[in-house]
Amino acid sequence: MRSRTPDRLCAEAVELARSAAEEAALPGQVGEHVEVAADGDRVVTHYFLCLDPGYRGWRWAVTVARASRAKHVTLDEAVLLPGPDALLAPEWVPWSERLRPGDMGPGDLLPTESDDLRLEPGFTGEEEPPPNSAVSEEMTELAEAEDADVSAGPPSAQPVAPARGSISALAEELGMRRARVLSRYGLHSAADRWDESHGAKTQMAQAAPASCVSCGFLAPIGGSLGQAFGVCANEFSPADGHVVSLSYGCGGHSEAARMPKPPRPAPPVIDETLVEPMPLRDEEGEDEDLGHA
């Protein structure tokens, strides 16, 4: 167990600690002695106020120690540490947590991780479809187990909502029971508006790494407009929740290059930072023949 009572000789070595702090700091930046704390048996840290305006609330910490049964106190280290009321920089937050919807601009690239929970593998070309696919074996068995409820008469003559599995239910899902639908003029007008706001000619699309047609965040839409448009489902994209052209794009593309992690340098085999002194004169003081004229 370490002693919590400062060693007497180490605690009295205030001047030794002050001289070490003044040597490490700029002239006139070491203030009064404010505290002494025991770090262990015969190991004590002295704290001095830092008078540098840029380090408000910081303190010079000088650690001294002595050997067992020794009377001589030696210096361990001198560092600048924050005090209880020190002015500190805000805690660093990774960019992935700082990013908010709407922060992305033209030319910005938002890498997506390979394990992004918002994405999942698409069609791989394998014979066996994924379990949640509409053509999987499980979904086929469920569809065959349902009995079709065929109702007589046109869909408009049905008194109540059609039951699931009936022809009327299929017409309801396809939008065939509406009294009116978009005309060709209405389709073209909508397509022109959407392409103008989120199309290939926008500044964001011009600086994008790829188009929306290959993005995993694109939610397809039905009908004839689905051949050229979809809905963006990336919350960090400026087009989130908007109908976008398949030729549109932004830096939040799902297949954007992932941010590479900084490589770890291998430990040096030969320490080339050491300096080996080479004398230019021999012991008798005569110049060595170094091969110069």
PyMOL commands that set and color helices and strands:
alter all, ss='L'
color gray80, all
select helices_A, chain A and resi 8-11+14-24+53-55+95-98+137-145+155-157+167-173+184-197+203-206+212-214+224-227
alter helices_A, ss='H'
color red, helices_A
select strands_A, chain A and resi 30-40+43-50+58-65+74-82+218-220+229-232+243-245
alter strands_A, ss='S'
color yellow, strands_A
deselect
rebuild
show_as cartoon
